[in-house]
Amino acid sequence: MSGLYAVIMAGGSGTRLWPLSRRHLPKQALHLVGERTMLQHAVDRLAPLLPMERVLIVTAAEYVSTLAAQVPDVPPGNIIAEPMARGTAGAIGLAALHLQRRDPDSIMAVLTADHYIRAVDVFRQALGAACSVAEQGRIVTLGICPSYPATGFGYVRRGDWLAAAGGFQVYRVDAFVEKPDAPRAAQFLASHAYSWNSGMFVWQVRRVMEEFARHMPGFYAQMQSIAGALDMPDYDSTLAGVWPAVRKETIDYGIMEKAHDVAVIPVDIGWTDIGDWGALYALQSATQGDNIVAGNHVGVATGGCLVRGGKKLIATIGLQDTIIIDTDDAILICARDRAQDVKAMVEQLQADGKAEYL
């Protein structure tokens, strides 16, 4: 597709997927669904649409070699390293800087490596539609058609209808809404005026740089300091000098909630944000049945469980709605409805000085 580049954000550590996700092996490098890792799925989805020369990956510096080995068709120069995490605004800004240098007239699609998408053909068609809208100067977000009153996602409230593009309906964004409580989420679902905020955006690279300059002027000035060193011998040292001072910020708060002329395209693409073990269970149980097992498991009166292990036999009796993750050095046993609290466990390990398990 002419002018379109994809930027895959792949820097998260995935603490809620401990003990499989670790500092040295983050969730985007894991085989969570099928035989491909999450990063490989993200790249595979783009292969029929874009040449690999137009796929960029932004990740933490310590993950570069691991991720590069997983996607050998992506040119090594397209993997952009952040010295340290600075939120989605930082990751997107750094990638935009590189892309602006390469092709100032480009359209930039911001995607992530921790989403699973079943309807990949529809996803690619939606990207094409978003690209055509972005060419008109608008910022575009893909809104996920909600299937239940989720309290773990932000929402996008649709405004006036703008146009049809590639078989999709395009609406003006009325507001970005923070994660709601259960009653408000139910209201959102019933109104049919809200989409889940997917975190996928499409825009002209020059437009997003203008928005950084307007709404995050300090950050924009830091990016310009880095821009002067692009393709120069002192790039790494310049980045290392500037990056620690960059404020941690999300792209939603930094730009999207303030930007003008933002459009949303509601899409039904079989989207799942695999943020924790409960989300993975929900994704796989829809097609694989009651218990989701990867490894050697025998269960008696066991239901609603996610079990992952290796050669060791995991035997369960009378367990319901439980997560069991067995690795070489750690075992997680967790009520499925407490999957979000795995992050608290990781924080407890850190507080207890058990860094060898992180």
QUIZI-V115337 format. One record per residue. N is the residue number from 1. RES is the residue in one small letter. PSI is psi as a letter, one per 30 degrees, with the letter a starting at -180 (999 if undefined). OMEGA is omega in radians with two decimals (none if undefined). D_LAST is the distance of its C-alpha to the last C-alpha in Angstrom with 1 decimal. Layout:
n->(N | N)
res->(RES | RES)
psi->(PSI | PSI)
omega->(OMEGA | OMEGA)
d_last->(D_LAST | D_LAST)
//
This chain:
n->(1 | 2 | 3 | 4 | 5 | 6 | 7 | 8 | 9 | 10 | 11 | 12 | 13 | 14 | 15 | 16 | 17 | 18 | 19 | 20 | 21 | 22 | 23 | 24 | 25 | 26 | 27 | 28 | 29 | 30 | 31 | 32 | 33 | 34 | 35 | 36 | 37 | 38 | 39 | 40 | 41 | 42 | 43 | 44 | 45 | 46 | 47 | 48 | 49 | 50 | 51 | 52 | 53 | 54 | 55 | 56 | 57 | 58 | 59 | 60 | 61 | 62 | 63 | 64 | 65 | 66 | 67 | 68 | 69 | 70 | 71 | 72 | 73 | 74 | 75 | 76 | 77 | 78 | 79 | 80 | 81 | 82 | 83 | 84 | 85 | 86 | 87 | 88 | 89 | 90 | 91 | 92 | 93 | 94 | 95 | 96 | 97 | 98 | 99 | 100 | 101 | 102 | 103 | 104 | 105 | 106 | 107 | 108 | 109 | 110 | 111 | 112 | 113 | 114 | 115 | 116 | 117 | 118 | 119 | 120 | 121 | 122 | 123 | 124 | 125 | 126 | 127 | 128 | 129 | 130 | 131 | 132 | 133 | 134 | 135 | 136 | 137 | 138 | 139 | 140 | 141 | 142 | 143 | 144 | 145 | 146 | 147 | 148 | 149 | 150 | 151 | 152 | 153 | 154 | 155 | 156 | 157 | 158 | 159 | 160 | 161 | 162 | 163 | 164 | 165 | 166 | 167 | 168 | 169 | 170 | 171 | 172 | 173 | 174 | 175 | 176 | 177 | 178 | 179 | 180 | 181 | 182 | 183 | 184 | 185 | 186 | 187 | 188 | 189 | 190 | 191 | 192 | 193 | 194 | 195 | 196 | 197 | 198 | 199 | 200 | 201 | 202 | 203 | 204 | 205 | 206 | 207 | 208 | 209 | 210 | 211 | 212 | 213 | 214 | 215 | 216 | 217 | 218 | 219 | 220 | 221 | 222 | 223 | 224 | 225 | 226 | 227 | 228 | 229 | 230 | 231 | 232 | 233 | 234 | 235 | 236 | 237 | 238 | 239 | 240 | 241 | 242 | 243 | 244 | 245 | 246 | 247 | 248 | 249 | 250 | 251 | 252 | 253 | 254 | 255 | 256 | 257 | 258 | 259 | 260 | 261 | 262 | 263 | 264 | 265 | 266 | 267 | 268 | 269 | 270 | 271 | 272 | 273 | 274 | 275 | 276 | 277 | 278 | 279 | 280 | 281 | 282 | 283 | 284 | 285 | 286 | 287 | 288 | 289 | 290 | 291 | 292 | 293 | 294 | 295 | 296 | 297 | 298 | 299 | 300 | 301 | 302 | 303 | 304 | 305 | 306 | 307 | 308 | 309 | 310 | 311 | 312 | 313 | 314 | 315 | 316 | 317 | 318 | 319 | 320 | 321 | 322 | 323 | 324 | 325 | 326 | 327 | 328 | 329 | 330 | 331 | 332 | 333 | 334 | 335 | 336 | 337 | 338 | 339 | 340 | 341 | 342 | 343 | 344 | 345 | 346 | 347 | 348 | 349 | 350 | 351 | 352 | 353 | 354 | 355 | 356 | 357 | 358)
res->(m | s | g | l | y | a | v | i | m | a | g | g | s | g | t | r | l | w | p | l | s | r | r | h | l | p | k | q | a | l | h | l | v | g | e | r | t | m | l | q | h | a | v | d | r | l | a | p | l | l | p | m | e | r | v | l | i | v | t | a | a | e | y | v | s | t | l | a | a | q | v | p | d | v | p | p | g | n | i | i | a | e | p | m | a | r | g | t | a | g | a | i | g | l | a | a | l | h | l | q | r | r | d | p | d | s | i | m | a | v | l | t | a | d | h | y | i | r | a | v | d | v | f | r | q | a | l | g | a | a | c | s | v | a | e | q | g | r | i | v | t | l | g | i | c | p | s | y | p | a | t | g | f | g | y | v | r | r | g | d | w | l | a | a | a | g | g | f | q | v | y | r | v | d | a | f | v | e | k | p | d | a | p | r | a | a | q | f | l | a | s | h | a | y | s | w | n | s | g | m | f | v | w | q | v | r | r | v | m | e | e | f | a | r | h | m | p | g | f | y | a | q | m | q | s | i | a | g | a | l | d | m | p | d | y | d | s | t | l | a | g | v | w | p | a | v | r | k | e | t | i | d | y | g | i | m | e | k | a | h | d | v | a | v | i | p | v | d | i | g | w | t | d | i | g | d | w | g | a | l | y | a | l | q | s | a | t | q | g | d | n | i | v | a | g | n | h | v | g | v | a | t | g | g | c | l | v | r | g | g | k | k | l | i | a | t | i | g | l | q | d | t | i | i | i | d | t | d | d | a | i | l | i | c | a | r | d | r | a | q | d | v | k | a | m | v | e | q | l | q | a | d | g | k | a | e | y | l)
psi->(k | k | f | k | k | k | j | j | k | h | f | l | f | h | f | f | g | k | g | e | k | l | e | f | i | l | e | f | g | l | i | e | j | a | f | k | l | e | e | e | e | e | e | e | f | f | e | f | e | k | l | f | f | g | k | k | k | k | l | k | e | f | f | e | e | e | e | e | f | f | i | f | f | k | k | e | f | f | j | k | k | k | e | l | k | g | l | f | e | e | e | e | e | e | e | e | e | e | e | e | e | e | j | f | g | l | k | j | j | j | l | l | g | g | k | k | k | e | i | e | e | e | e | e | e | e | e | e | e | e | e | e | e | e | f | g | f | l | k | k | k | k | k | k | j | k | f | l | i | k | f | f | l | l | l | k | k | k | b | k | k | e | l | k | j | h | g | l | k | k | l | k | k | e | l | k | k | l | k | l | l | e | e | e | e | e | e | e | e | f | f | g | g | k | l | k | j | f | g | k | l | k | l | k | e | e | e | e | e | e | e | e | e | e | f | i | e | e | e | e | e | e | e | e | e | e | e | f | f | k | g | l | f | g | e | e | e | e | e | e | e | e | e | f | f | k | k | k | k | l | f | e | e | e | e | e | f | f | l | l | h | k | l | k | j | k | k | j | g | h | k | k | j | i | f | l | e | e | e | e | e | e | e | f | f | f | f | f | a | e | k | j | k | j | a | j | k | k | k | k | h | k | l | g | k | j | k | k | a | b | f | k | k | j | k | k | k | g | k | k | h | k | k | j | j | j | a | e | g | k | k | k | j | k | k | e | g | g | e | f | f | e | e | e | e | e | e | e | e | e | e | g | g | h | f | f | g | 999)
omega->(-3.01 | 3.02 | -3.05 | 3.01 | 3.08 | 3.04 | 3.14 | 3.05 | -3.04 | -3.04 | -3.07 | -3.12 | 3.08 | -3.07 | -3.13 | 3.05 | 2.98 | 0.13 | 3.10 | 3.10 | -3.12 | 3.11 | -3.08 | -3.11 | -3.06 | -2.99 | -3.13 | 3.11 | -3.07 | 3.01 | -3.12 | -3.12 | 3.10 | -3.03 | -3.11 | 3.08 | -3.14 | 3.10 | 3.13 | 3.06 | -3.10 | 3.13 | 3.14 | -3.12 | -3.06 | -2.98 | 3.13 | -3.03 | -3.02 | 2.95 | -3.09 | 3.09 | -3.13 | 3.02 | 3.11 | 3.12 | 3.06 | -3.02 | 3.08 | -3.08 | -3.08 | -3.13 | -2.98 | -3.05 | 3.13 | -3.10 | 3.12 | 3.14 | -3.12 | -3.09 | -3.05 | 3.14 | 3.06 | -3.11 | -3.13 | 3.12 | 3.12 | 3.10 | -3.01 | -3.05 | 2.95 | 3.09 | 3.09 | -3.10 | 3.11 | 3.10 | -3.08 | 3.10 | 3.12 | -3.14 | -3.12 | 3.14 | 3.14 | 3.11 | 3.13 | 3.12 | 3.12 | -3.11 | 3.10 | 3.11 | -3.09 | -3.06 | -3.07 | 3.14 | -3.00 | 2.94 | -3.04 | 3.04 | 3.14 | -3.10 | 3.12 | -3.09 | -3.14 | 3.04 | 2.99 | -3.07 | -3.14 | -3.05 | -3.02 | 3.10 | 3.12 | 3.09 | -3.13 | 3.08 | 3.12 | 3.07 | 3.11 | 3.11 | 3.13 | 3.12 | -3.13 | 3.09 | 3.13 | 3.11 | 3.10 | 3.10 | -3.14 | 2.89 | -3.07 | 2.99 | 3.02 | 3.11 | -3.11 | 3.08 | -3.03 | 3.14 | 3.08 | -3.08 | -3.06 | 3.06 | -3.10 | -3.14 | 2.88 | -3.09 | 3.03 | 3.10 | -3.10 | 3.02 | -3.08 | 3.03 | -3.11 | -3.03 | 2.93 | -3.13 | 3.07 | -3.14 | 3.13 | 3.09 | -3.09 | -3.11 | 2.98 | 3.06 | 3.10 | 3.14 | 2.90 | -3.01 | 3.12 | 3.14 | -3.07 | 2.94 | -3.02 | 3.13 | 3.13 | 3.11 | 3.10 | 3.09 | 3.13 | -3.11 | -3.09 | -3.06 | -3.09 | -3.14 | -3.05 | 2.98 | 2.96 | 3.09 | -3.06 | -3.03 | 3.08 | -3.05 | 3.08 | -3.10 | 2.95 | -3.11 | 3.12 | 3.14 | -3.13 | 3.08 | 3.06 | 3.13 | 3.05 | -3.14 | -3.07 | -2.96 | 3.12 | -3.01 | 3.10 | 3.10 | 3.13 | 3.11 | 3.08 | 3.11 | 3.13 | 3.04 | 3.12 | -3.10 | -3.13 | -3.12 | 3.14 | 3.13 | 3.13 | -3.12 | -3.08 | -3.11 | -3.07 | -3.13 | 3.09 | 3.12 | -3.13 | 3.12 | -3.08 | -2.89 | -3.13 | -3.12 | 3.13 | -3.14 | 3.06 | -3.11 | 3.03 | 3.09 | 3.12 | -3.10 | -3.07 | -3.05 | -2.86 | -3.12 | -3.08 | -3.01 | 3.07 | 3.06 | 3.12 | -3.12 | 3.06 | 3.03 | 3.10 | -3.09 | 3.03 | -2.99 | -3.11 | -3.00 | 3.01 | 3.01 | -3.09 | -3.10 | -3.14 | -3.09 | 3.10 | 3.11 | 3.11 | 3.10 | -3.11 | 3.13 | -3.01 | -3.12 | 3.12 | -3.11 | -3.00 | 3.07 | -2.94 | 3.12 | 3.11 | -2.99 | 2.95 | -3.08 | -3.02 | -3.04 | 2.97 | -3.12 | 3.02 | -3.11 | -3.11 | -3.12 | 3.09 | -3.05 | 2.97 | -3.08 | 3.08 | 3.12 | 3.13 | -3.12 | -3.12 | 3.10 | 3.01 | -3.11 | -3.11 | 3.11 | 3.02 | 3.13 | 3.08 | 2.99 | -3.06 | 3.05 | 3.08 | 3.12 | -3.07 | 3.05 | -3.08 | -3.00 | -3.11 | 3.05 | 3.04 | 3.01 | -2.92 | 2.97 | -3.03 | -3.14 | 3.05 | -3.06 | 3.13 | -3.07 | 3.07 | 3.07 | 3.11 | 3.08 | 3.11 | 3.11 | 3.10 | 3.09 | 3.11 | -3.12 | -3.12 | 3.13 | -3.13 | -3.05 | -3.14 | 3.14 | -3.08 | none)
d_last->(41.2 | 42.8 | 41.0 | 37.7 | 34.3 | 31.0 | 27.8 | 24.6 | 21.7 | 18.5 | 16.1 | 13.9 | 10.2 | 10.9 | 8.7 | 11.5 | 11.1 | 8.0 | 7.7 | 9.8 | 8.4 | 5.5 | 6.0 | 8.6 | 10.0 | 10.5 | 12.8 | 16.0 | 15.6 | 15.3 | 18.5 | 18.6 | 22.4 | 24.7 | 24.5 | 23.4 | 20.1 | 20.0 | 20.9 | 23.7 | 25.0 | 25.2 | 27.1 | 29.2 | 30.5 | 32.0 | 33.5 | 36.9 | 37.1 | 36.1 | 36.2 | 32.8 | 34.3 | 34.0 | 30.3 | 27.9 | 24.1 | 22.3 | 18.6 | 16.3 | 17.6 | 14.5 | 15.0 | 18.8 | 19.4 | 17.2 | 19.0 | 22.3 | 22.4 | 22.1 | 25.0 | 27.5 | 30.3 | 28.9 | 30.3 | 27.8 | 29.4 | 28.5 | 24.7 | 24.3 | 21.4 | 20.3 | 19.4 | 17.1 | 16.9 | 20.2 | 20.5 | 22.7 | 25.8 | 24.4 | 23.3 | 26.6 | 28.6 | 27.4 | 28.0 | 31.4 | 32.3 | 31.9 | 33.8 | 36.5 | 37.2 | 37.4 | 39.5 | 40.5 | 42.2 | 39.2 | 37.8 | 34.1 | 32.2 | 28.7 | 26.5 | 22.9 | 20.7 | 19.3 | 22.8 | 24.6 | 28.4 | 30.9 | 34.1 | 33.4 | 37.2 | 37.5 | 34.5 | 36.1 | 39.4 | 37.8 | 36.4 | 39.9 | 41.4 | 39.0 | 39.8 | 43.5 | 43.0 | 40.9 | 43.7 | 45.9 | 43.7 | 41.7 | 38.0 | 37.0 | 34.2 | 33.8 | 33.8 | 32.6 | 35.3 | 33.8 | 34.1 | 33.1 | 32.8 | 29.1 | 27.7 | 24.4 | 26.1 | 28.3 | 31.9 | 34.7 | 38.2 | 40.9 | 44.1 | 47.2 | 47.5 | 47.7 | 48.4 | 47.7 | 45.8 | 45.3 | 45.9 | 43.4 | 44.4 | 43.4 | 43.3 | 43.0 | 39.9 | 41.1 | 37.8 | 34.0 | 33.0 | 29.8 | 28.1 | 30.8 | 31.1 | 32.4 | 36.1 | 35.9 | 33.9 | 36.7 | 39.3 | 37.6 | 37.6 | 41.3 | 42.5 | 41.6 | 41.2 | 37.4 | 34.8 | 31.0 | 29.6 | 28.0 | 26.9 | 29.0 | 31.7 | 34.6 | 36.6 | 38.7 | 36.6 | 39.3 | 39.2 | 35.5 | 36.1 | 39.1 | 37.0 | 34.5 | 37.5 | 39.0 | 36.1 | 33.6 | 36.0 | 33.8 | 31.1 | 33.9 | 35.2 | 31.9 | 31.9 | 35.4 | 34.4 | 32.0 | 34.6 | 37.0 | 34.7 | 34.0 | 35.1 | 35.8 | 34.6 | 33.1 | 31.0 | 27.6 | 28.7 | 30.1 | 27.0 | 24.9 | 27.5 | 27.8 | 24.4 | 22.9 | 25.9 | 25.5 | 25.1 | 22.3 | 24.4 | 24.6 | 27.4 | 28.8 | 29.4 | 30.2 | 32.7 | 33.2 | 34.3 | 36.9 | 38.1 | 41.5 | 42.7 | 39.6 | 40.1 | 38.1 | 38.7 | 37.8 | 36.5 | 35.9 | 33.6 | 31.6 | 28.6 | 25.2 | 22.3 | 19.4 | 17.1 | 16.0 | 16.8 | 20.1 | 21.2 | 20.6 | 22.7 | 25.4 | 25.7 | 26.1 | 28.1 | 30.7 | 31.8 | 30.4 | 31.4 | 30.1 | 27.3 | 24.8 | 23.8 | 22.0 | 22.3 | 24.6 | 25.5 | 28.6 | 29.2 | 32.2 | 32.9 | 29.5 | 29.4 | 27.3 | 24.1 | 21.4 | 20.4 | 18.2 | 17.9 | 19.3 | 22.4 | 21.9 | 24.3 | 22.9 | 26.0 | 26.4 | 29.5 | 30.4 | 27.1 | 27.5 | 25.2 | 22.0 | 18.7 | 17.5 | 14.6 | 14.5 | 12.4 | 13.0 | 10.7 | 10.1 | 12.7 | 12.9 | 16.4 | 17.4 | 20.8 | 21.2 | 22.5 | 19.5 | 17.2 | 16.8 | 15.3 | 12.0 | 11.1 | 12.4 | 10.2 | 7.0 | 9.3 | 10.5 | 7.5 | 7.6 | 11.3 | 11.4 | 10.0 | 7.4 | 5.2 | 5.7 | 3.8 | 0.0)
//
